[in-house]
Amino acid sequence: MAVETMRRICLLGLALACCAACGSIAALAGSGQAYETGLCYETIGCVQDRRINESDAAKLGCDQLWTVRNGIYAVRGYCFKTDRGKKEFGNDGCNFDDESEVPLNDYERANVKLIREMEQRRNCG
């Protein structure tokens, strides 16, 4: 995953601030792994090594939920097909065309599920 993709994720922020304590973007360069640092946000914390608290996720709007959910896929190498995904995350260093093939860990899988459910409840487009 490209360092630029991580920077985009952090800059998209909205009310989501990436947590510097969770790792350095620079550690991603040439790592050979999907990512070695955390994808962390001020409101909900890190998404790769813990379950998001539902009450914290409820504080996020539709755009923020979309950003967090797709940020998880971006750092794991998903190749975006939509214009929005390509614009916001890019496809540099992507490896997976099918969401079901993206190697998510159990926390990430649970967090994506929670976010999708919340997006459905809110009728996020």
Contacts in CASP RR format, 6 or more apart in sequence:
PFRMAT RR
TARGET T0000
AUTHOR 0000-0000-0000
METHOD contacts of the structure
MODEL  1
MAVETMRRICLLGLALACCAACGSIAALAGSGQAYETGLCYETIGCVQDR
RINESDAAKLGCDQLWTVRNGIYAVRGYCFKTDRGKKEFGNDGCNFDDES
EVPLNDYERANVKLIREMEQRRNCG
1 28 0 8 1.000
1 34 0 8 1.000
1 35 0 8 1.000
1 74 0 8 1.000
1 75 0 8 1.000
1 76 0 8 1.000
1 77 0 8 1.000
1 92 0 8 1.000
1 93 0 8 1.000
1 94 0 8 1.000
2 28 0 8 1.000
2 92 0 8 1.000
2 93 0 8 1.000
3 25 0 8 1.000
3 26 0 8 1.000
3 28 0 8 1.000
3 29 0 8 1.000
4 92 0 8 1.000
5 74 0 8 1.000
5 75 0 8 1.000
5 89 0 8 1.000
5 90 0 8 1.000
5 92 0 8 1.000
5 93 0 8 1.000
6 25 0 8 1.000
6 28 0 8 1.000
6 35 0 8 1.000
6 37 0 8 1.000
6 39 0 8 1.000
6 75 0 8 1.000
7 25 0 8 1.000
8 74 0 8 1.000
8 88 0 8 1.000
8 89 0 8 1.000
8 90 0 8 1.000
9 18 0 8 1.000
9 39 0 8 1.000
9 67 0 8 1.000
9 71 0 8 1.000
9 74 0 8 1.000
9 75 0 8 1.000
9 89 0 8 1.000
10 18 0 8 1.000
10 25 0 8 1.000
12 67 0 8 1.000
12 88 0 8 1.000
13 41 0 8 1.000
13 64 0 8 1.000
13 67 0 8 1.000
14 63 0 8 1.000
14 64 0 8 1.000
14 67 0 8 1.000
15 42 0 8 1.000
15 43 0 8 1.000
15 60 0 8 1.000
15 64 0 8 1.000
16 41 0 8 1.000
16 42 0 8 1.000
16 43 0 8 1.000
16 44 0 8 1.000
16 60 0 8 1.000
16 64 0 8 1.000
16 67 0 8 1.000
16 68 0 8 1.000
17 41 0 8 1.000
17 42 0 8 1.000
18 39 0 8 1.000
18 40 0 8 1.000
18 41 0 8 1.000
18 42 0 8 1.000
19 38 0 8 1.000
19 40 0 8 1.000
19 41 0 8 1.000
19 42 0 8 1.000
19 45 0 8 1.000
19 46 0 8 1.000
21 40 0 8 1.000
22 37 0 8 1.000
22 38 0 8 1.000
22 39 0 8 1.000
22 40 0 8 1.000
22 45 0 8 1.000
22 46 0 8 1.000
23 37 0 8 1.000
23 38 0 8 1.000
23 40 0 8 1.000
24 37 0 8 1.000
25 37 0 8 1.000
27 36 0 8 1.000
27 37 0 8 1.000
28 35 0 8 1.000
28 36 0 8 1.000
28 37 0 8 1.000
34 75 0 8 1.000
34 76 0 8 1.000
34 77 0 8 1.000
34 103 0 8 1.000
35 48 0 8 1.000
35 75 0 8 1.000
35 76 0 8 1.000
38 46 0 8 1.000
38 47 0 8 1.000
38 48 0 8 1.000
38 49 0 8 1.000
39 46 0 8 1.000
39 47 0 8 1.000
39 48 0 8 1.000
39 71 0 8 1.000
39 72 0 8 1.000
39 75 0 8 1.000
40 46 0 8 1.000
40 47 0 8 1.000
41 47 0 8 1.000
41 68 0 8 1.000
43 56 0 8 1.000
43 59 0 8 1.000
43 60 0 8 1.000
43 64 0 8 1.000
44 52 0 8 1.000
44 53 0 8 1.000
44 56 0 8 1.000
44 57 0 8 1.000
44 59 0 8 1.000
44 60 0 8 1.000
44 68 0 8 1.000
45 52 0 8 1.000
45 56 0 8 1.000
47 68 0 8 1.000
47 72 0 8 1.000
47 107 0 8 1.000
47 108 0 8 1.000
47 111 0 8 1.000
48 72 0 8 1.000
48 75 0 8 1.000
48 105 0 8 1.000
48 107 0 8 1.000
48 108 0 8 1.000
49 105 0 8 1.000
49 107 0 8 1.000
50 107 0 8 1.000
51 107 0 8 1.000
51 110 0 8 1.000
51 111 0 8 1.000
51 114 0 8 1.000
52 68 0 8 1.000
52 111 0 8 1.000
52 114 0 8 1.000
52 115 0 8 1.000
54 114 0 8 1.000
54 118 0 8 1.000
57 65 0 8 1.000
57 114 0 8 1.000
57 115 0 8 1.000
57 118 0 8 1.000
58 118 0 8 1.000
60 68 0 8 1.000
60 118 0 8 1.000
61 122 0 8 1.000
61 124 0 8 1.000
62 119 0 8 1.000
62 122 0 8 1.000
62 124 0 8 1.000
62 125 0 8 1.000
65 115 0 8 1.000
65 118 0 8 1.000
65 119 0 8 1.000
65 122 0 8 1.000
65 124 0 8 1.000
66 119 0 8 1.000
66 124 0 8 1.000
67 88 0 8 1.000
68 111 0 8 1.000
68 115 0 8 1.000
69 111 0 8 1.000
69 112 0 8 1.000
69 115 0 8 1.000
69 116 0 8 1.000
69 119 0 8 1.000
70 78 0 8 1.000
70 80 0 8 1.000
70 85 0 8 1.000
70 88 0 8 1.000
70 89 0 8 1.000
71 89 0 8 1.000
72 104 0 8 1.000
72 108 0 8 1.000
72 111 0 8 1.000
72 112 0 8 1.000
73 80 0 8 1.000
73 99 0 8 1.000
73 102 0 8 1.000
73 112 0 8 1.000
74 80 0 8 1.000
74 89 0 8 1.000
74 90 0 8 1.000
76 96 0 8 1.000
76 102 0 8 1.000
76 103 0 8 1.000
76 104 0 8 1.000
76 108 0 8 1.000
77 93 0 8 1.000
77 94 0 8 1.000
77 95 0 8 1.000
77 96 0 8 1.000
77 102 0 8 1.000
78 94 0 8 1.000
78 96 0 8 1.000
78 99 0 8 1.000
78 102 0 8 1.000
79 91 0 8 1.000
79 94 0 8 1.000
79 95 0 8 1.000
79 96 0 8 1.000
79 97 0 8 1.000
80 86 0 8 1.000
80 89 0 8 1.000
80 90 0 8 1.000
80 91 0 8 1.000
80 94 0 8 1.000
81 97 0 8 1.000
96 102 0 8 1.000
96 103 0 8 1.000
104 112 0 8 1.000
119 125 0 8 1.000
END
